[in-house]
């Protein structure tokens, strides 16, 4: 979809604002609908699907909390969950901005605005709807790559949250790229030239937790032969990324909470209090329900670390990105191993799509590296794509209980193809059918 084909709804009780929007957007888009009464929003949504909705946050001149905008945002999202809503206010308050993003807003602009900002907001939303979002650069040679609607939402949040100092909690399974999102938030912040310090707190033993995070003075304990700066102090002025935060003990949580509340740290063996100026980003693969269990995680700490959260989708829930990612890794490892740029054959892609990737993008990366190493021709075929026994067992565990004849036949073919590493002749012989018959079944099941 192009911007010139977009239909846009503007909701504001200020007629001058409506006129300004109409003059700006009418020559550029298909249709601009103006509405000065928010109570008419339900009727507008019933009559037409809008590509972008600009919604004022305050309709009562005596009250400027932004709650009206949040209320109508929730109404719109209930009627049209897919709606892209850009909130507007004359009161630049970062707390309101963060709240609106958590409630599902696509963007947030402050009055008076620059026309370029309005146009940028429209273009960003349209691009995300048409899946034209370009890969999001993080750091060095690493990228967050995706064209899916799920990843477009992640990109928007990175863009909006990056420049703020809001604490962010990144949720997602192992291998979904939580560390890349954390780094992207830092790179988009005003602290980008300051340190980015990552700590896998879930891997720290109780005895190392405080010394690693808070530092220590020489002689604080037996092996403390010299002063050591803790990770909090190392991150001063920049960003501290605490990975696997959901795996620390309640005692460790209490110690961490104290530092975050006071924004001060005292190294072990010292009476010196060091003031902290950090932006905190945390990540966990623990399910939200487990984080809400007070027997496992303190609520007061959750409130401290989770001003806003970003949920990363599992690869199985963004399959439209699978081929894009596979091509990226194929190019990356072709270059690394001095091979020509390997194309992905149809049978390779079909076999790739049949795998569930329980290890998410990280697993795909390793699978593609292995395929590039094993490849002998100028392209990647199904024979080059081999999943380890661990990967296969996880993939087929949810399929083995099916008694549907098509499922049984498909799973049998997959197992035999894996056994013979994609060799059609050997697989057909073991299955007791001809090569042509096996090819027909491969096409039937899109293997």
Secondary structure, 3 states (H helix, E strand, C coil): CCHHHCEEEEECCCHHHHHHHHHHHCCCCCEEEEECCHHHHHHHHHHCCCCEEEEECCCCCCCCCCHHHHHHHHHHHHHCCCCCEEEEECCCCHHHHHHHHHCCCCEEEECCCCHHHHHHHHHHHHHHHCCCCCCEECCCCCEECCCCHHHHHHHHHHHHHHCCCCCEEEECCCCCCHHHHHHHHHHCCCCCCCCEEEEEHHHCCHHHHHHHHHEECCCCCCCCCCCEECHHHHCCCCEEEEECHHHCCHHHHHHHHHHHHHCEEECECCCCEEECCCEEEEEECCCHHHHCCCCCCCHHHHHHHCCEEEECCCHHHCHHHHHHHHHHHHHHHHHHCCCCCCEECHHHHHHHHCCCCCCHHHHHHHHHHHHHHHCCCCEECHHHCCCCHHHHHHHHHCCCCCCCHHHHHHHHHHHHHHHCCCCHHHHHHHHCCCHHHHHHHHHHCCC
